[in-house]
Amino acid sequence: MILARQSTTQILLAEIRNAFHRSFVRSMTGFQFNEVDGDLFSAPKTHSLAHCVGADLAMGAGIAVKFKEIYGKVDELEAQKARAGELALLKDDERYIYYLVTKSQSWALPTYETLQSSLEKMRDHMAKNDVHKLAIPRIGCGIDGLQWDKVKAIINDVFQREDVEITAYNFVPPQETQ
């Protein structure tokens, strides 16, 4: 009887310890979100990059123009046939370049739902491919018009239990000297 109580207590303690680790320790030690002023393309090569695009992959305005200029391979992206709420990607040496497809056409506006869906797909790819560092602009908030506070909340919700460091770059144009 005493032996049975002892093993039941040990099992219960192990279950409590595991639940505590899942709920608190893992979420406290993994996810980090930082915001910095600067140029996204100055992010260390150890960081994968992500930005938002339309499913047509026109990339004719905003930061998408720079992504198209630097990484090209639009035909490779088009072959992935990603739709709104999905993800297209390129491999650049040791990092990934993520194209969050948040709208059907480049001239359209994204929704918070398509942004979240694209982020979830990126999170899953990152987990499967051991990606732990990501640099982003203020995704969806420039030309696309989403509110940064809401976008940050979605990012936190999607990645809060992951072992990921995300750095959001707030582009500050260089000051002209007179």
Buried (B, 14 or more C-beta within 10 A) or exposed (E): EEEEEEEEEEEEEEEEEEEEEEEEEBEEEBBEBEEBEEBBBEBEEEBBBBBBBBBBBBBEEBBBEBBBEEBEEBEEBEEBEBEBBBBBBBEBEEBBBBBBBBBBEBEBBBBBEBBBBBBBBBBEBBEEEEBBBBBBBBBBBBEBEBEBEEBBEBBEEBBEBBBBBBBBBEEEEEEEEE
